[in-house]
């Protein structure tokens, strides 16, 4: 305890230098914590988004699975279409509980000077596909009625009873329902009856995809394989494949960001070593005097090592606090550059992760302090006192 107090007092003697060293440690730990926490949140959010679809797999035109992932999770417009006749063949398969067609497009909205993401679907399937949805008002029942996501309604100040007009639509659409905020991508769409969207796009028999839910989850792979063999020109993409596809896209960024975090931690460790070495050079005579009055080499080694541990511990704690308080800004920054990020908060406080990052920081600091502590322990008391 006496050595710990002495180490603490030594750090306070050069407060500016100790503070700057702590800032470097805090920044590196904040980066490390934020990256690991974001990656965890990304994976959990992705699984949550996929579960919200209520589907087991998608039937789509043959193409790129990354495009299908984008379609499923945030309504990207894919360049190819299925003929609606495929829907009847899919529904005829045994073991399929729901086969729901969808047609996604971007529709100009001149009245509000923007482009809407429009999701065409069979409204009769809505209750079974989205049982978790809470709707103010009701779901559309006629071809000229619309359901809005919470974000769309909030952004434009649209209320139930208002109308939406699109250039190629045969009639304006009356808003009969607004989704309560779900925190997911569902909030960003305008939902219209499938036939109305087909008419707007002048594609009366086209659909983007068919969402399928089977009666028994254990039969997903067998039914998907049978569909692929029976119907030419289609591709089956399971929800697990969607997760894998997006996880693959994120893997490269994950490796890069973790490498950046490792470099930041290494730089902060070098900063700790440099700061402690400078303190030792300035206190050479003092260390010699301590040795002369009876302190052993081991005592000096422990004092210096404890200084580095205290410094990295304080910096690590500050880094965790910095990461949590700045989580919103970090997420906003990352979302600008990643093609897809699940809705919801990605960075949150995890006691286990915080303890791991803190332990890693202290461990790196301890390693960085070994050489300065060894140098200090080697100081000859007689030569140090003579100067």
N, C-alpha and C positions, 0 to 999 in steps of 0.2 A: 504493500500500500504506500509506503514511504517513497519507493522508486516511482510509482505511478504519479504521485503528487509532484515529484521533482520533474518528471517528463512533461507534465502539464504546464508547470511554471516555465520550463524552457521554451515551449511553443509560444507562450504569451509574451516572451521577451522580444520576439520579432513578429508582431501581429500582422503586419501588412503582408510579409512573405508567407506566413502560415495561411492567411486568408486567401491569397492568390492560388496557393497550392490546393487548398480545399475547393476552390471554385473549379479548378481543372478536374479534380476527382469527382465533384458533384455532377459536372457536365457529362463525363464519361459514364457514370452510373445511371444518370437519367436516360441517356441514349440506350444503354444496354437494357434497362428495365422496360422502356417504352417499346423497343423493338420486339422483345420476347412477349410482352403483354399483348401487343398488337397482333402478332402472329397467332397467339392463342385465341384472341377475340375473333380474328378472321375465320379461323377454322370452326369455332362454335357458332358464329353468325351464319356461316355458309350452311352448316347442317340445319340450323333453324329456318333459314330461308327455303331450303329444299323441302323440309317437313311441311311448311305452310302451303306448298303447292297441292297437297293432297293426292299426288299422283305417284305411280310406281315407275312409269316410263313414258317416253314421248315417241310418237311415230312421226317422222319428218322426212323430207326429201333427202336423198343421198347427198352428203356434203360433209362439212367440217363440224366435228363435235363441239368446237369452241363457239361456233355460231349458235348451236342449239343451247348451250349453257347460257349464253347471253339472252336468247329468246325466253328461256324458262324463268330466269331470275330478274331480268330488268327490261324485258320487252324490246329487245333489239329487233330491227326489221331485217329478216333474212331475204336474200335475193331470189330464192326459188320457192315454188309452191307445190302442194299436193292437189290432185283432183278430188273433189268431194266424193266421188264414187268410192274412193279408198275407205272412206268412213263406214259405208255400209258393210264392206268386207271385214273390217276390223270388228264391228259390232256383232257380226255373225259368229265370231270365234267363241268357243266354249271357255268359261272361266273368267270372262271380262265383265266386271261390274259396271264400269263407266268408260265410255269412249267419247270424249268431249272435244269437238273441233274448236280451233281458235284461229283468228286472222288478225295479225298485228300490223299497224301502219302508222305513219306520221301524217296527220291531217292539218293543213293550214287553217288557222282560225283568225281571219282578217279582223273581226270585230274586236279581238283582244290583242291583235298584233303579235301573234306567237304561233308556234306549231304544237299541236296536242299529240300525245301518245294515245292512240285509240286502240282498244282491245275489243275485237268482236268475238262474241261467244254465244252459245245457246243458253239463254237465261234459265231454262228449265233445269239445267245442271248446276246452277249456282249454289243452291242450298246444300247439295251433296259434296261439291268440290271445296267449298269455302264455309264449312259450318262455324268456323271461328269468327267470321265477319259479323260486325254489328253495324246495322244500317239505320241511319235516321231517315225515316220515310219508308220506302219499299223498293224492291227490285223491279226493274222494267218488265212490263207485261205486254207492251205493244211495240211495234216497229219504230215508232217515233218518240220513244222514251229513253232516257239516259241515266246512268248511275255514275257518280263522280267519286274519285279518290279524295281523301281528306286534304291532301296538299294542293290539288287542283282547285278545289272549292275555296280553300283558305286564301290561296294566292290571288285569285281573281274576285273574291268576295261574292261567289255564286251561292244562291240559296235555292231551296226546293221551290219549284214553280218557274224558275228562270229558264231561258231557252239557249241552246247552242246552235250555231249555224255554220255549216261547212260548204264550200263552193260546189262540190260535186254531189251533195246529198239532195235527195228528192224533196225533203221537207226539213224544217228545223226540228231539233230534238228538245223535248221538255224534260228538265231534270226532276226526277221523281224520288231520287234517293241519294244520300251522301254517306260514304263510309266513315265510321269513326276512326280516328287515327290509330293505325296498327304499328307504326314504326318501321314498316317494310316497304318494298317497292310497289306493293298494291296501292299505296296512297297516291301514286303519280299518274294513274291512268284515267282515261275517260272510257267507261264500259258501255258498249252499244250492242244491240242484237246483231248476230252474225250476218244475217241477210242484208241489214242496212249497210254494214261495212263493205260487204261484197259489192253492193250497188254503187257505193261511193268510189270504190277502186275500179269499177267496171270489170270485175272478175267474178261473175255470178257463180262459178263452180270451183273457185280456188279457196284453199285454206293454208295457213302457215304450218300447222301441226295438229296432231291429235293427242290430247292428254289421256292416258289410260291408267285406270286403277283396276287391279284384278281382285277377284273374290278372296283368294288365299295368297298371302304374301310369299309363301314358299314356292308358288308356281310361276313367279315373275320370270325367271330365266327361261323356263321351258316354253311359256307362252310367247315370250319375245323371240325366241329362236324359231318357233313354228310360224309366227307372223312373217319374219324375215324370209323364210323359205317359200312361203305361199304367195307373197305379194311382191312383185318386182318393182324396183325403183324407189324403195323406201329404206330408211335407216332407223333402227331402234336404239334409242339412247336411254339407258336407265338412269335413275336419280343418282345412283352411286357413281356412274360414269360422269355425270355432270359435276359432282363434287371433285372427282379425280382430275377432270379436265381443268377446272379452275385452280385447284391446288397445284397442278403442274405449272400453270401460268405464273402463280405466285411464288413458286419455289426459287426461281432465279433471283427475284427481288429479295427473297428471304436470305439467301446465301450472301448476297451483296451487302445487305444492311447489317447482318451479323458480323461480316468482315470489317465493316466500318466501325461497329461498336468495339470489336476486339482491338482494332488499331487505336481507338480513342482511349481505351483502358490502358493499353501499353504506353501510350504517350503520357498519360497521367501518372503511371508508375515511375517513368523516367523523371517526371517533374518532382515527384516525392523524393526520389534518390538524390536529385540535384539539390533540393532544398535542405535535406538533412546533412549532406556533405558540406554545404556552405556553412551551416550552423556549427559543424564539428571543427572546421578550419578556424572559425572565429573564436571558438571556445577551447582551443588546444591547451592554453595555459591553465585554464580552469579545470579541464579534465585531468591534466598532470597534477594539479594540487589535490584533487579528490583522490587520485591514486596514491599520492604521497601520504595522505592522512589515513590510509588503510583500505580504500576501496579496491576490490579485486578486478581483474580483467572481465570476469563474468558479470560483475555489478555494472560496469560501464556498458557492456554489451546489452544487458537487459534494459538499462535506462534509454539508450538510443533506439532500441527496437520498439519499446513502448511508445516512444514519441511518434514513430511512423504508424503504429497501429492506431493511436489516438487520432492522428491526422486523417488517416483513411477512413476510420469509423465515422468521424464527424462529417467528412466529405460525402461518404456513402449515404448517410441519413439525409443530408441535404439534397442529394441527388434523387432519392426516392420521393421526397416531398415535392421537389421541382417537377418530376415526371407526372405525379398525380395532379398537381395544380395546373400544369400546362397541357393536360391530356387533350382538351378540346382543341387547342391551337395545333397540336401535333397531328391529330386526326384530320382536321380541315386541310392541313398542308398535304398529307399523304393522299387524301381523296382526290386532290387535283391532278395527281400524276398516275394513279392506278386506274386501269380500265373498269374494274369492278371492285367495290367494297360493300359487304353486306350492311344493311341498315342497323342502327343501334350503336351503342358505345363499344368501341373496340378495346380501349385501354382502361383498365380498372384496377383497384388495389387488390392484390392477392398476397396475403401474409407469407405464404410459402415462397412465392417468387421474390418478394421483397427481401426475405431472409437469405435466399440464395444469392441474389445480387450483392447484398451487403457482405455476405461471407466471402464472395469472390473478390470484392473490392478490398476487404481487409487482408485476405490472403495474398493478393498481388502487392499490397502495400508492405506486408511483412517480408515478402521476397525482395522487394525493392530496398528494404531497410537492412537486409543482411550485410551487404557490402559496407555501407556507412558504419554500422555497428561494429563490424570486424575491424575497420580502420581506426575507429575510436578506441577499441580495446587494445590495439597494438601500440598506442601512444606511450612513449617512455616518459615517466614522470619527471626525471631529472632533466632531460633535454627540453621537455615542454616548459618547465619552470624557468630554465635559463633563457628560453625564447629562441 
